Amino acid sequence: MFSSRLMQEIRVRRGWSYGAGCTLRRSRGRHWFEMWMATAIDVAGDAVKTTLDLYADLAVRGLSSEETALARSYVVGSMPFHQATARQRMQVAVRDAVYGLPAGYTASLPGKVAELSASDVSNAAARWLRPDAVVTVAVATAATAREPLAAAGAGPVDVVSFDAY
C-alpha cells in the first residue's frame, strides 16, 4: 500500500524510487517475503540498508495497531475483487490445489484476516521473518553496485552475468 512503512521511507521521505513494496510469496516449497524498489545506483546502498533495517524492525516489533487495522481493512476489502469472475475463482481454486491447501482456503481468508489482532500479526512476524537470512538481488552493473551493496550489509556479493540465464 502507498501508506506502508517501506513506501513512505523509500519514496515519500527520501525520493529514492518511484515505488517500493513488499509481499509474501507462496510456493509449494518454502514461502518467501519479497521486497522491491528501483533506485538509482548512487542511492542503492542506502536504500538497501534502510530496507533491511525496516525489515529487521518489523520482525522484532511487528505492526502497530493502526498499521494492522489499515492493512486488515485493505486486504478484507480488496480480496473480493480477486474473486469476482468465474475465471478468477477457478484460478484461486487451482492455486489452492497446487499448494495442497484445503478447498476454499483462499476464499475463506477475508474472514480469517478480519479476526487478526496487532498482537497476532506481531507474533507471526517474530516467528516467520528472518532478517539474518535475507538474500539481496540487484540488477545493476557489478563495478558500480558491489561496494554500495557490501557497505549496506546486503551479504556476500556474487556477480552473475546478465546472459547467464
FENDA-V427242 format. One line per field, one symbol per residue. ss: DSSP state (H for helix, E for strand, - for the rest). phi: phi as a letter, one per 20 degrees, with the letter a starting at -180 (. if undefined). psi: psi as a letter, one per 20 degrees, with the letter a starting at -180 (. if undefined). Layout:
# FENDA-V427242
ss = ???
phi = ???
psi = ???
This chain:
# FENDA-V427242
ss = ----HHHHHHHHH---EEEEEEEEE------EEEEEEEE-HHHHHHHHHHHHHHHHHHHHH---HHHHHHHHHHHHHHHHHHH--HHHHHHHHHHHHH-------HHHHHHHHH---HHHHHHHHHHH--HHH--------HHHHHHHHHH--------------
phi = .fefgfffffeffdmebfbbbbbedebfefebddcbacdfffdgffffgffffffffffedmeffffffffffffffeggfecedgffffgffffgffemefgngffefgfffgefdgfgfffffffdecfecfdddceaegfeegffffffmfnfddecfgdfd
psi = qhjqgggggggghhkhqhrqrqqppqrhcqrqopqqrnrqhijgghggggghgggggghgibqrhggggggggggghhhhiikhrhgghgggggggghjkqqpjghhigggghhiprhggggggghhhpnhikppppporphhihgghhghikjaqopppqhki.
